[in-house]
Amino acid sequence: MTKRLQDRVAVITGGAGGIGLATGQRFAEEGARVVLVDTNEEAGTAAAASVDGMFVRADVTSESDVAAMFEAAHSAYGSVDIAFNNAGISPPDDDSILTTGLDAWRRVQEVNLTSVFLCCKAVLPYMQRQGKGSIINTASFVAVMGAATSQISYTASKGGVLSMTRELGVQFAREGIRVNALCPGPVNTPLLQELFAKDPERAARRLVHIPMGRFAEASEIAAAVAFLASDDSSFITGSQFLVDGGISGAYVTPE
């Protein structure tokens, strides 16, 4: 494993499991000092121990919690070089626009979009003082496509993440700060496994549209995040970085 991230300090939200934990593991392997953020203290503490990193409990919808988590990272390690704003939810009551209630809409927007706003707002001053930094925001392939099996607030929130990321990438490019949107396809995480358990038909409808014929592994998404965090992507900013098994490029999929 190359050490592209040697001694860089990375803060990862949603770090207790799934893509967040896999990315923490990849970052650690590449030499980074990892700060994992989550609301699940037990899982987060165990995850941080597994990457010889630090755990910070924070609610990413709270401005004060977000400020405190970056301050904790900076106090412990002296810089904040990478921010992977990855926390998100996809609850079952977020469905068609015809059935999704306002409370469900707002909750998803708060966790998936407002949290990214708060994290970017809080971390940018650290990176401005350093004159460098890489921010990676988790959007989704649904930010660039429409789906008949709608999760209306999730889709809208990820579109917002993509648009905000593009604007920040442009605004801060000349300050040495890169901001990119990761757009994963469906990933084999506990969230997806739960969907399979509860609604196999709905999950199967997703699988049939992936040209590669399978879901991504979290480690594959983590590899893309590590690339965006590293100097190997030094001329990439404001981008929508699709890691979707070919979904967004397909008109029809092979039988």
Residue pairs with C-beta under 8 A, 6 or more apart in sequence:
1 29
1 30
2 30
3 30
3 31
4 30
4 31
4 226
4 229
4 230
4 231
4 232
5 27
5 30
5 31
5 32
5 82
5 226
5 229
5 230
6 30
6 31
6 32
7 31
7 32
7 33
8 31
8 32
8 33
8 79
8 81
8 82
8 229
9 32
9 33
9 35
9 73
9 74
9 77
9 78
9 79
9 80
9 81
9 82
10 24
10 27
10 32
10 33
10 34
10 35
10 81
10 82
10 83
10 84
10 229
11 35
11 37
11 69
11 70
11 73
11 80
11 82
11 83
11 84
11 123
12 20
12 23
12 24
12 27
12 34
12 35
12 36
12 37
12 84
12 86
13 20
13 37
13 38
13 58
13 60
13 84
13 85
13 86
13 87
13 115
13 119
14 20
14 37
14 38
14 60
14 86
14 87
14 88
14 138
15 21
15 23
15 24
15 34
15 35
15 36
15 37
15 38
15 44
15 47
15 48
15 55
15 86
16 36
16 38
16 40
16 43
16 44
16 47
17 38
17 40
17 43
17 47
17 189
17 190
18 187
18 189
18 190
18 191
18 218
19 86
19 138
19 184
19 187
19 189
19 218
19 221
19 222
19 225
20 36
20 38
20 84
20 86
20 87
21 36
21 47
21 50
21 218
22 217
22 218
22 219
22 221
22 222
23 84
23 86
23 221
23 222
23 225
23 226
24 34
24 36
24 47
24 48
24 51
24 53
25 50
25 51
25 219
25 222
26 219
26 222
26 223
26 225
26 226
27 34
27 51
27 82
27 226
27 229
28 34
28 51
28 52
28 53
30 226
30 230
32 81
32 82
32 229
33 53
33 54
33 77
34 48
34 51
34 52
34 53
34 54
35 48
35 53
35 54
35 55
35 56
35 69
35 72
35 73
35 76
35 77
36 44
36 47
36 48
36 51
36 53
36 54
36 55
36 56
37 44
37 55
37 56
37 57
37 58
37 60
37 69
37 87
38 44
38 47
38 55
38 57
38 58
38 87
39 57
39 58
39 59
41 55
41 57
44 55
44 56
44 57
45 55
47 55
48 54
48 55
54 72
54 73
54 76
56 68
56 69
56 72
56 73
58 65
58 66
58 68
58 69
59 65
60 66
60 85
60 87
60 111
60 115
60 118
60 119
61 110
61 111
61 114
61 115
61 118
62 118
63 118
63 122
66 115
66 118
66 119
66 122
67 122
70 80
70 83
70 122
70 123
70 126
73 80
74 80
74 126
79 126
79 130
80 123
80 126
80 127
80 130
80 133
81 127
81 130
81 132
81 133
81 134
82 133
82 134
82 135
82 136
82 229
83 119
83 120
83 123
83 133
83 134
83 135
83 136
84 136
84 138
84 225
84 229
85 115
85 116
85 119
85 120
85 135
85 136
85 137
85 138
86 136
86 138
87 111
87 115
88 111
88 112
88 138
88 157
89 107
89 108
89 111
89 112
90 108
90 151
90 154
90 191
91 104
91 107
91 108
92 198
93 100
93 101
93 104
94 100
94 104
94 105
94 108
94 151
94 152
94 153
94 154
95 150
95 151
95 152
96 150
96 152
97 150
97 152
100 152
100 153
104 153
105 152
105 153
107 153
108 153
108 154
108 157
109 153
109 156
109 157
109 160
112 153
112 154
112 157
112 158
112 161
113 157
113 160
113 161
113 164
116 137
116 138
116 161
116 164
116 165
117 164
120 135
120 137
120 164
120 168
120 179
123 133
123 135
124 133
124 135
124 168
124 172
124 177
126 133
127 133
127 135
127 172
127 175
127 176
127 177
128 172
128 175
128 177
130 176
131 175
131 176
132 176
132 177
133 176
133 177
133 178
134 177
134 178
134 179
134 180
134 228
134 229
134 230
134 233
135 165
135 168
135 177
135 178
135 179
135 180
136 179
136 180
136 181
136 182
136 225
136 228
136 229
137 161
137 164
137 165
137 179
137 180
137 181
137 182
138 161
138 181
138 182
138 184
139 158
139 159
139 161
139 162
139 165
139 181
139 182
139 183
139 240
140 154
140 155
140 158
140 183
140 184
141 183
141 184
141 185
141 242
141 244
141 247
141 248
142 151
142 154
142 155
142 158
142 159
143 155
143 158
143 159
143 161
143 162
143 181
143 183
143 240
144 162
144 183
144 240
144 242
144 248
145 247
145 248
146 155
147 155
149 202
149 205
149 206
158 183
161 181
162 181
162 183
162 240
165 179
165 180
165 181
165 238
165 240
166 181
166 238
166 239
166 240
167 238
168 179
168 238
169 178
169 179
169 180
169 237
169 238
169 239
170 237
170 238
172 179
173 237
173 238
178 228
178 233
178 234
178 236
178 237
179 237
179 238
180 228
180 233
180 236
180 237
180 238
180 239
180 241
181 239
181 240
181 241
182 221
182 224
182 225
182 228
182 241
182 243
183 240
183 241
183 242
183 243
183 244
183 248
184 216
184 221
184 224
184 243
184 244
185 210
185 215
185 216
185 242
185 243
185 244
185 245
185 247
186 192
186 206
186 207
186 210
186 215
186 216
187 215
187 216
187 217
187 218
187 221
188 215
188 216
188 217
188 218
189 218
192 203
192 215
195 202
195 203
196 203
207 213
207 214
207 215
208 253
209 247
209 250
209 253
210 244
210 245
210 246
210 247
210 253
211 245
211 246
211 247
211 249
211 250
211 253
211 254
212 245
212 246
213 254
214 245
215 245
216 243
216 244
216 245
220 243
221 243
224 241
224 243
227 233
228 236
228 241
242 248
